[in-house]
Amino acid sequence: MKRVMTGALIAAVVGVGGMGGVAAAQPSPGKTVRQDCRTYSGVTECGQPQLDEKQRACVTSAVQQGMTERRAVVECHAFA
């Protein structure tokens, strides 16, 4: 059940954020593309999300309190 909910959340985030150039993101035949993906608090992010000012302030605050920057970026992007 948890996997289904996580998958639905990811689908919702992708649907809201849009895919922007889906065809350009497809790997060439025979090539494997690895993305920088991480999951924290049930939220998966791939690549470097674009943060607004409020989210960047959230990241700065979380890092100062001891959270890793990678985790702070994911959580602040999702929840701030």
MMTF fields as JSON, N, C-alpha, C and O atoms, coordinates in Angstrom:
{
  "mmtfVersion": "1.0.0",
  "mmtfProducer": "UNKNOWN",
  "numBonds": 319,
  "numAtoms": 320,
  "numGroups": 80,
  "numChains": 1,
  "numModels": 1,
  "chainsPerModel": [1],
  "groupsPerChain": [80],
  "chainIdList": ["A"],
  "bondAtomList": [4, 2, 8, 6, 12, 10, 16, 14, 20, 18, 24, 22, 28, 26, 32, 30, 36, 34, 40, 38, 44, 42, 48, 46, 52, 50, 56, 54, 60, 58, 64, 62, 68, 66, 72, 70, 76, 74, 80, 78, 84, 82, 88, 86, 92, 90, 96, 94, 100, 98, 104, 102, 108, 106, 112, 110, 116, 114, 120, 118, 124, 122, 128, 126, 132, 130, 136, 134, 140, 138, 144, 142, 148, 146, 152, 150, 156, 154, 160, 158, 164, 162, 168, 166, 172, 170, 176, 174, 180, 178, 184, 182, 188, 186, 192, 190, 196, 194, 200, 198, 204, 202, 208, 206, 212, 210, 216, 214, 220, 218, 224, 222, 228, 226, 232, 230, 236, 234, 240, 238, 244, 242, 248, 246, 252, 250, 256, 254, 260, 258, 264, 262, 268, 266, 272, 270, 276, 274, 280, 278, 284, 282, 288, 286, 292, 290, 296, 294, 300, 298, 304, 302, 308, 306, 312, 310, 316, 314],
  "bondOrderList": [1, 1, 1, 1, 1, 1, 1, 1, 1, 1, 1, 1, 1, 1, 1, 1, 1, 1, 1, 1, 1, 1, 1, 1, 1, 1, 1, 1, 1, 1, 1, 1, 1, 1, 1, 1, 1, 1, 1, 1, 1, 1, 1, 1, 1, 1, 1, 1, 1, 1, 1, 1, 1, 1, 1, 1, 1, 1, 1, 1, 1, 1, 1, 1, 1, 1, 1, 1, 1, 1, 1, 1, 1, 1, 1, 1, 1, 1, 1],
  "groupList": [{"groupName": "MET", "atomNameList": ["N", "CA", "C", "O"], "elementList": ["N", "C", "C", "O"], "formalChargeList": [0, 0, 0, 0], "bondAtomList": [1, 0, 2, 1, 3, 2], "bondOrderList": [1, 1, 2], "singleLetterCode": "M", "chemCompType": "L-PEPTIDE LINKING"}, {"groupName": "LYS", "atomNameList": ["N", "CA", "C", "O"], "elementList": ["N", "C", "C", "O"], "formalChargeList": [0, 0, 0, 0], "bondAtomList": [1, 0, 2, 1, 3, 2], "bondOrderList": [1, 1, 2], "singleLetterCode": "K", "chemCompType": "L-PEPTIDE LINKING"}, {"groupName": "ARG", "atomNameList": ["N", "CA", "C", "O"], "elementList": ["N", "C", "C", "O"], "formalChargeList": [0, 0, 0, 0], "bondAtomList": [1, 0, 2, 1, 3, 2], "bondOrderList": [1, 1, 2], "singleLetterCode": "R", "chemCompType": "L-PEPTIDE LINKING"}, {"groupName": "VAL", "atomNameList": ["N", "CA", "C", "O"], "elementList": ["N", "C", "C", "O"], "formalChargeList": [0, 0, 0, 0], "bondAtomList": [1, 0, 2, 1, 3, 2], "bondOrderList": [1, 1, 2], "singleLetterCode": "V", "chemCompType": "L-PEPTIDE LINKING"}, {"groupName": "THR", "atomNameList": ["N", "CA", "C", "O"], "elementList": ["N", "C", "C", "O"], "formalChargeList": [0, 0, 0, 0], "bondAtomList": [1, 0, 2, 1, 3, 2], "bondOrderList": [1, 1, 2], "singleLetterCode": "T", "chemCompType": "L-PEPTIDE LINKING"}, {"groupName": "GLY", "atomNameList": ["N", "CA", "C", "O"], "elementList": ["N", "C", "C", "O"], "formalChargeList": [0, 0, 0, 0], "bondAtomList": [1, 0, 2, 1, 3, 2], "bondOrderList": [1, 1, 2], "singleLetterCode": "G", "chemCompType": "PEPTIDE LINKING"}, {"groupName": "ALA", "atomNameList": ["N", "CA", "C", "O"], "elementList": ["N", "C", "C", "O"], "formalChargeList": [0, 0, 0, 0], "bondAtomList": [1, 0, 2, 1, 3, 2], "bondOrderList": [1, 1, 2], "singleLetterCode": "A", "chemCompType": "L-PEPTIDE LINKING"}, {"groupName": "LEU", "atomNameList": ["N", "CA", "C", "O"], "elementList": ["N", "C", "C", "O"], "formalChargeList": [0, 0, 0, 0], "bondAtomList": [1, 0, 2, 1, 3, 2], "bondOrderList": [1, 1, 2], "singleLetterCode": "L", "chemCompType": "L-PEPTIDE LINKING"}, {"groupName": "ILE", "atomNameList": ["N", "CA", "C", "O"], "elementList": ["N", "C", "C", "O"], "formalChargeList": [0, 0, 0, 0], "bondAtomList": [1, 0, 2, 1, 3, 2], "bondOrderList": [1, 1, 2], "singleLetterCode": "I", "chemCompType": "L-PEPTIDE LINKING"}, {"groupName": "GLN", "atomNameList": ["N", "CA", "C", "O"], "elementList": ["N", "C", "C", "O"], "formalChargeList": [0, 0, 0, 0], "bondAtomList": [1, 0, 2, 1, 3, 2], "bondOrderList": [1, 1, 2], "singleLetterCode": "Q", "chemCompType": "L-PEPTIDE LINKING"}, {"groupName": "PRO", "atomNameList": ["N", "CA", "C", "O"], "elementList": ["N", "C", "C", "O"], "formalChargeList": [0, 0, 0, 0], "bondAtomList": [1, 0, 2, 1, 3, 2], "bondOrderList": [1, 1, 2], "singleLetterCode": "P", "chemCompType": "L-PEPTIDE LINKING"}, {"groupName": "SER", "atomNameList": ["N", "CA", "C", "O"], "elementList": ["N", "C", "C", "O"], "formalChargeList": [0, 0, 0, 0], "bondAtomList": [1, 0, 2, 1, 3, 2], "bondOrderList": [1, 1, 2], "singleLetterCode": "S", "chemCompType": "L-PEPTIDE LINKING"}, {"groupName": "ASP", "atomNameList": ["N", "CA", "C", "O"], "elementList": ["N", "C", "C", "O"], "formalChargeList": [0, 0, 0, 0], "bondAtomList": [1, 0, 2, 1, 3, 2], "bondOrderList": [1, 1, 2], "singleLetterCode": "D", "chemCompType": "L-PEPTIDE LINKING"}, {"groupName": "CYS", "atomNameList": ["N", "CA", "C", "O"], "elementList": ["N", "C", "C", "O"], "formalChargeList": [0, 0, 0, 0], "bondAtomList": [1, 0, 2, 1, 3, 2], "bondOrderList": [1, 1, 2], "singleLetterCode": "C", "chemCompType": "L-PEPTIDE LINKING"}, {"groupName": "TYR", "atomNameList": ["N", "CA", "C", "O"], "elementList": ["N", "C", "C", "O"], "formalChargeList": [0, 0, 0, 0], "bondAtomList": [1, 0, 2, 1, 3, 2], "bondOrderList": [1, 1, 2], "singleLetterCode": "Y", "chemCompType": "L-PEPTIDE LINKING"}, {"groupName": "GLU", "atomNameList": ["N", "CA", "C", "O"], "elementList": ["N", "C", "C", "O"], "formalChargeList": [0, 0, 0, 0], "bondAtomList": [1, 0, 2, 1, 3, 2], "bondOrderList": [1, 1, 2], "singleLetterCode": "E", "chemCompType": "L-PEPTIDE LINKING"}, {"groupName": "HIS", "atomNameList": ["N", "CA", "C", "O"], "elementList": ["N", "C", "C", "O"], "formalChargeList": [0, 0, 0, 0], "bondAtomList": [1, 0, 2, 1, 3, 2], "bondOrderList": [1, 1, 2], "singleLetterCode": "H", "chemCompType": "L-PEPTIDE LINKING"}, {"groupName": "PHE", "atomNameList": ["N", "CA", "C", "O"], "elementList": ["N", "C", "C", "O"], "formalChargeList": [0, 0, 0, 0], "bondAtomList": [1, 0, 2, 1, 3, 2], "bondOrderList": [1, 1, 2], "singleLetterCode": "F", "chemCompType": "L-PEPTIDE LINKING"}],
  "groupTypeList": [0, 1, 2, 3, 0, 4, 5, 6, 7, 8, 6, 6, 3, 3, 5, 3, 5, 5, 0, 5, 5, 3, 6, 6, 6, 9, 10, 11, 10, 5, 1, 4, 3, 2, 9, 12, 13, 2, 4, 14, 11, 5, 3, 4, 15, 13, 5, 9, 10, 9, 7, 12, 15, 1, 9, 2, 6, 13, 3, 4, 11, 6, 3, 9, 9, 5, 0, 4, 15, 2, 2, 6, 3, 3, 15, 13, 16, 6, 17, 6],
  "groupIdList": [1, 2, 3, 4, 5, 6, 7, 8, 9, 10, 11, 12, 13, 14, 15, 16, 17, 18, 19, 20, 21, 22, 23, 24, 25, 26, 27, 28, 29, 30, 31, 32, 33, 34, 35, 36, 37, 38, 39, 40, 41, 42, 43, 44, 45, 46, 47, 48, 49, 50, 51, 52, 53, 54, 55, 56, 57, 58, 59, 60, 61, 62, 63, 64, 65, 66, 67, 68, 69, 70, 71, 72, 73, 74, 75, 76, 77, 78, 79, 80],
  "secStructList": [7, 2, 2, 2, 2, 2, 2, 2, 2, 2, 2, 2, 2, 2, 2, 2, 2, 7, 7, 1, 7, 2, 2, 2, 2, 1, 7, 7, 6, 6, 7, 7, 7, 7, 7, 7, 3, 3, 3, 3, 6, 6, 3, 3, 3, 3, 1, 7, 7, 7, 7, 7, 2, 2, 2, 2, 2, 2, 2, 2, 2, 2, 2, 2, 6, 6, 7, 7, 2, 2, 2, 2, 2, 2, 2, 2, 2, 2, 2, 7],
  "xCoordList": [0.831, 0.0, 0.869, 0.565, 1.966, 2.837, 3.475, 3.621, 3.857, 4.455, 3.462, 3.832, 2.221, 1.187, 1.008, 0.892, 0.983, 0.818, 2.022, 1.854, 3.242, 4.436, 4.407, 4.727, 4.022, 3.921, 2.894, 3.113, 1.775, 0.742, 1.25, 0.957, 2.009, 2.565, 3.546, 3.521, 4.398, 5.367, 4.63, 4.983, 3.613, 2.845, 2.174, 2.115, 1.666, 1.018, 2.026, 1.727, 3.217, 4.239, 4.668, 4.812, 4.872, 5.265, 4.142, 4.404, 2.896, 1.763, 1.644, 1.337, 1.882, 1.789, 2.968, 2.801, 4.167, 5.372, 5.565, 6.272, 4.951, 5.116, 6.416, 7.319, 6.502, 7.7, 8.58, 9.76, 8.055, 8.887, 9.496, 9.105, 10.199, 10.722, 10.911, 12.041, 9.86, 9.909, 10.767, 11.558, 10.62, 11.379, 12.874, 13.654, 13.286, 14.703, 15.273, 16.482, 14.426, 14.884, 15.072, 15.599, 14.655, 14.758, 16.192, 16.804, 16.739, 18.105, 18.18, 17.19, 19.337, 19.549, 19.515, 19.838, 19.135, 19.122, 20.512, 21.518, 20.551, 21.826, 22.576, 23.633, 22.064, 22.745, 21.892, 20.669, 22.547, 21.854, 22.151, 23.31, 21.108, 21.263, 20.932, 19.86, 21.848, 21.606, 21.248, 21.931, 20.168, 19.765, 20.147, 20.237, 20.369, 20.656, 19.322, 18.732, 18.85, 17.562, 17.774, 18.684, 16.936, 16.963, 15.55, 14.715, 15.306, 13.985, 14.123, 14.885, 13.39, 13.331, 11.878, 11.154, 11.459, 10.088, 9.03, 7.988, 9.311, 8.348, 8.279, 7.379, 9.215, 9.225, 10.505, 11.599, 10.367, 11.521, 11.757, 10.83, 12.991, 13.403, 14.55, 15.442, 14.537, 15.627, 16.174, 15.415, 17.479, 18.1, 18.137, 18.019, 18.299, 18.36, 17.094, 16.948, 16.169, 14.923, 15.171, 16.089, 14.347, 14.422, 13.648, 12.454, 14.322, 13.704, 13.369, 14.113, 12.237, 11.92, 12.606, 13.294, 12.419, 13.111, 12.763, 13.644, 11.5, 11.056, 11.688, 12.105, 11.761, 12.35, 13.857, 14.396, 14.543, 15.989, 16.249, 17.212, 15.396, 15.534, 15.315, 15.999, 14.368, 14.103, 15.338, 15.71, 15.971, 17.176, 18.288, 18.935, 18.511, 19.555, 19.324, 20.253, 18.106, 17.766, 17.956, 18.513, 17.494, 17.603, 19.056, 19.425, 19.885, 21.306, 21.989, 22.823, 21.65, 22.227, 21.838, 22.558, 20.696, 20.247, 20.782, 20.47, 21.587, 22.251, 21.774, 22.331, 20.761, 20.285, 21.241, 21.814, 21.415, 22.256, 21.563, 20.337, 22.361, 21.787, 20.912, 19.856, 21.343, 20.546, 19.161, 18.161, 19.101, 17.802, 16.979, 15.779, 17.633, 16.929, 16.312, 15.196, 17.02, 16.493, 15.219, 14.226, 15.244, 14.067, 12.895, 11.788, 13.138, 12.042, 11.505, 10.291, 12.376, 11.898, 11.178, 10.221, 11.614, 10.939, 9.545, 8.602, 9.412, 8.123, 7.176, 5.969, 7.697, 6.852, 6.857, 5.996, 7.795, 7.845, 6.998, 6.926],
  "yCoordList": [-1.199, 0.0, 1.253, 2.23, 1.216, 2.379, 2.673, 3.834, 1.618, 1.827, 2.466, 3.317, 2.065, 2.635, 4.111, 4.93, 4.46, 5.857, 6.676, 7.793, 6.136, 6.855, 7.063, 8.146, 6.02, 6.139, 7.182, 7.938, 7.224, 8.217, 9.62, 10.551, 9.782, 11.085, 11.539, 12.696, 10.642, 10.98, 11.35, 12.326, 10.577, 10.88, 12.238, 12.989, 12.561, 13.856, 14.986, 16.007, 14.822, 15.862, 16.059, 17.194, 14.974, 15.078, 15.732, 16.55, 15.375, 15.968, 17.445, 18.199, 17.887, 19.306, 20.069, 21.145, 19.497, 20.178, 20.126, 20.959, 19.167, 19.015, 18.308, 18.226, 17.807, 17.08, 17.91, 17.597, 18.942, 19.849, 19.278, 19.926, 18.437, 17.931, 16.456, 15.974, 15.756, 14.333, 13.607, 12.735, 13.955, 13.26, 13.464, 12.545, 14.645, 14.92, 14.139, 13.915, 13.725, 13.019, 11.529, 10.83, 11.03, 9.609, 9.256, 9.95, 8.174, 7.78, 7.208, 6.697, 7.296, 6.715, 5.198, 4.661, 4.51, 3.044, 2.51, 2.939, 1.577, 0.978, 1.745, 1.294, 2.892, 3.677, 3.709, 3.837, 3.593, 3.677, 5.036, 5.433, 5.74, 7.049, 6.927, 6.442, 7.363, 7.354, 8.754, 9.721, 8.853, 10.139, 10.221, 9.204, 11.429, 11.677, 11.745, 12.819, 10.608, 10.549, 10.224, 9.476, 10.786, 10.469, 10.572, 11.319, 9.792, 9.755, 10.021, 9.348, 10.995, 11.319, 11.594, 12.211, 11.148, 11.379, 10.985, 11.63, 9.927, 9.445, 10.258, 10.048, 11.186, 12.033, 11.739, 11.765, 11.461, 11.201, 12.394, 12.9, 12.829, 13.923, 13.42, 12.731, 13.752, 13.43, 14.726, 15.632, 14.807, 16.019, 17.105, 16.818, 18.331, 19.471, 20.301, 21.012, 20.221, 20.983, 22.488, 22.946, 23.243, 24.698, 25.161, 24.889, 25.851, 26.295, 27.783, 28.573, 28.154, 29.574, 30.129, 29.398, 31.397, 32.064, 31.437, 31.224, 31.149, 30.545, 29.168, 28.827, 28.382, 27.049, 27.122, 26.312, 28.085, 28.253, 28.637, 28.161, 29.504, 29.879, 28.655, 28.484, 27.816, 26.578, 25.675, 25.11, 25.533, 24.707, 25.252, 24.494, 26.557, 27.17, 26.905, 26.534, 27.09, 26.87, 25.408, 25.118, 24.496, 23.062, 22.614, 21.82, 23.116, 22.754, 23.294, 22.608, 24.504, 25.081, 24.273, 24.27, 23.585, 22.775, 21.343, 20.528, 21.025, 19.731, 18.771, 17.68, 19.133, 18.248, 18.342, 19.402, 17.247, 17.312, 18.182, 18.281, 18.804, 19.696, 18.931, 19.422, 17.723, 16.934, 16.646, 16.769, 16.259, 15.971, 17.246, 17.252, 18.331, 19.602, 20.082, 20.601, 19.918, 20.355, 19.583, 20.172, 18.277, 17.451, 17.829, 18.064, 17.887, 18.145, 19.564, 19.765, 20.547, 21.927, 22.119, 22.891, 21.441, 21.532, 20.932, 21.44, 19.863, 19.176, 19.838, 19.881, 20.352, 20.754, 22.237, 22.688, 23.012, 24.445, 25.28, 26.498],
  "zCoordList": [0.0, 0.0, 0.0, -0.684, 0.784, 0.861, -0.498, -0.879, -1.23, -2.549, -3.503, -4.312, -3.41, -4.269, -3.954, -4.866, -2.662, -2.264, -2.719, -3.208, -2.565, -3.001, -4.509, -4.999, -5.241, -6.692, -7.1, -8.047, -6.389, -6.691, -6.404, -7.154, -5.322, -4.988, -6.061, -6.48, -6.5, -7.543, -8.83, -9.492, -9.18, -10.385, -10.267, -11.241, -9.076, -8.877, -9.012, -9.632, -8.443, -8.522, -9.968, -10.422, -10.691, -12.095, -12.896, -13.777, -12.595, -13.307, -13.063, -13.986, -11.826, -11.491, -12.08, -12.652, -11.933, -12.388, -13.89, -14.458, -14.527, -15.963, -16.29, -15.457, -17.486, -17.88, -18.796, -18.948, -19.401, -20.167, -21.408, -22.378, -21.699, -22.938, -22.769, -22.682, -22.722, -22.443, -23.469, -23.109, -24.731, -25.763, -25.572, -25.818, -25.14, -24.931, -23.754, -23.69, -22.831, -21.647, -21.892, -21.027, -23.043, -23.329, -23.711, -24.523, -23.127, -23.469, -24.882, -25.407, -25.48, -26.797, -26.671, -25.611, -27.724, -27.662, -27.308, -27.874, -26.374, -25.985, -24.917, -24.475, -24.484, -23.454, -22.197, -22.262, -21.062, -19.782, -19.166, -19.052, -18.772, -18.161, -16.683, -16.322, -15.828, -14.387, -13.952, -14.289, -13.198, -12.665, -11.2, -10.512, -10.732, -9.327, -8.586, -8.464, -8.094, -7.404, -5.933, -5.575, -5.095, -3.665, -3.115, -3.624, -2.053, -1.437, 0.058, 0.75, 0.539, 1.961, 2.31, 1.529, 3.459, 3.957, 2.922, 2.807, 2.18, 1.202, -0.077, -0.891, -0.274, -1.475, -2.253, -1.689, -3.545, -4.393, -5.308, -5.939, -5.37, -6.262, -7.121, -6.625, -8.383, -9.29, -9.866, -10.214, -9.963, -10.474, -9.41, -8.219, -9.834, -8.916, -9.082, -10.076, -8.113, -8.236, -8.164, -7.484, -8.87, -8.816, -7.582, -7.456, -6.682, -5.432, -5.501, -6.083, -4.898, -4.787, -3.535, -2.821, -3.281, -2.169, -0.816, 0.017, -0.603, 0.659, 0.851, 1.958, -0.21, -0.131, 0.117, 0.87, -0.508, -0.257, 1.188, 1.79, 1.762, 3.172, 4.066, 5.075, 3.691, 4.422, 4.394, 5.423, 3.24, 3.115, 4.004, 4.727, 3.954, 4.764, 6.243, 6.96, 6.699, 8.097, 8.498, 9.556, 7.656, 7.968, 8.027, 8.893, 7.113, 7.111, 8.362, 8.952, 8.771, 9.992, 11.225, 12.223, 11.154, 12.278, 12.21, 13.079, 11.184, 11.13, 10.055, 9.931, 9.271, 8.206, 7.019, 6.768, 6.294, 5.096, 4.049, 4.019, 3.202, 2.188, 1.2, 0.802, 0.798, -0.149, 0.414, -0.294, 1.696, 2.302, 2.443, 2.17, 2.874, 3.053, 1.747, 1.748, 0.634, -0.669, -0.993, -1.419, -0.794, -1.116, -0.215, -0.698, 1.097, 2.02, 1.883, 1.928, 1.717, 1.568, 0.234, 0.159, -0.804, -2.094, -1.993, -2.599, -1.235, -1.126, -0.123, -0.359, 0.984, 2.09, 2.425, 3.18, 1.89, 2.258, 1.338, 1.501]
}
